């Protein structure tokens, strides 16, 4: 008499397993959620670039106005003649590390960057499964011919990640790094 238990090896069973695994590893939600789009309020025009402004770079001391309140999209009519990228860095002297900021002046054609920054960000309407990794983005400043500066936000996907909107990073990669300054919080009086 033959056994009634048989192993199923149909392509449909294998496909279901692979599809489930792809959803889990890809960090996607198993149920589709609607995504809306938004553009942040225009950035406040400031007197100068302040690479030490991002609140996450300070040691707990409070600024007079939260830096996050000043960031935003590129205001209508704001024409940059300079782009500055600010990245957290560390200086080492005799085995002692000091927190610093690397301020890079970027040169080139800014049209691709402006187009990337004009893209709306995405917002999930409902719960969405996202990866739990941190994405550290450099602060980005634009300066006009009058020397006025704005601190712009990167467009993000529904998970709040800029890598889901890669055009800003691609546009920055197309620019050339010019003058570089390293500044510590203690040097700036912060």
Residue pairs with C-beta under 8 A, 6 or more apart in sequence:
23 30
27 129
27 130
27 131
27 159
28 129
29 127
29 128
29 129
30 129
33 124
33 125
33 126
33 127
33 128
33 158
34 124
34 125
34 126
35 122
35 123
35 124
35 125
35 158
36 122
36 123
36 125
37 120
37 121
37 122
37 123
38 120
38 121
38 123
39 73
39 120
39 121
40 71
40 72
40 73
40 121
40 153
41 72
41 73
42 72
42 73
42 74
42 75
42 76
42 150
43 70
43 71
43 72
43 73
43 74
43 75
43 150
43 151
43 152
43 153
44 69
44 70
44 72
44 150
44 151
45 75
45 78
45 148
45 149
45 150
46 70
46 148
46 149
46 150
46 151
47 147
47 148
47 149
48 147
48 149
49 84
49 86
49 103
49 141
49 143
49 149
50 67
50 149
50 151
51 84
51 86
51 101
51 103
51 139
51 141
51 183
52 58
52 101
52 183
52 185
52 188
52 190
53 63
53 67
53 70
53 139
53 151
54 67
54 86
54 139
55 63
55 66
55 67
55 68
57 88
57 99
57 101
57 185
58 185
58 190
59 99
59 185
61 190
67 151
70 151
71 151
71 152
71 153
72 150
72 151
72 152
72 153
73 117
73 118
73 152
73 153
74 80
74 114
74 117
74 118
74 142
74 150
74 152
75 150
78 142
78 144
78 150
79 144
79 145
80 110
80 114
80 142
80 143
80 144
81 143
81 144
81 145
82 105
82 142
82 143
83 105
83 106
83 107
83 110
83 113
83 140
83 141
83 142
83 143
83 175
84 103
84 104
84 105
84 106
84 140
84 141
84 142
84 143
84 149
85 103
85 104
85 106
85 138
85 139
85 140
85 141
85 172
86 101
86 102
86 103
86 104
86 138
86 139
86 140
86 141
87 101
87 102
87 104
87 138
87 139
88 99
88 100
88 101
88 102
88 136
89 99
89 100
89 101
89 102
89 182
90 97
90 98
90 99
90 100
91 97
91 98
91 100
91 182
91 184
92 98
98 184
98 186
99 184
99 185
100 182
100 183
100 184
100 185
101 182
101 183
101 184
101 185
102 180
102 181
102 182
103 180
103 181
103 182
103 183
104 177
104 178
104 179
104 180
105 177
105 178
105 179
105 180
106 172
106 175
106 176
106 177
106 178
107 175
107 176
107 177
107 178
108 174
108 175
108 176
109 174
110 142
110 175
112 167
112 170
112 171
112 174
113 168
113 171
113 172
113 175
115 167
115 171
116 155
116 165
116 167
116 168
116 170
116 171
117 152
117 154
117 155
117 168
119 155
119 165
119 167
120 155
121 153
121 155
121 156
121 157
121 165
122 156
122 157
122 158
122 164
122 165
123 158
124 158
124 159
128 158
128 159
130 158
130 159
130 160
130 161
131 159
131 161
135 161
135 162
135 163
137 154
137 162
139 151
140 151
140 152
140 154
140 168
140 172
141 149
141 150
141 151
141 152
142 149
142 150
142 152
143 149
154 162
154 165
154 168
155 162
155 165
155 167
155 168
156 162
156 164
156 165
157 163
157 164
157 165
158 164
162 168
162 169
163 169
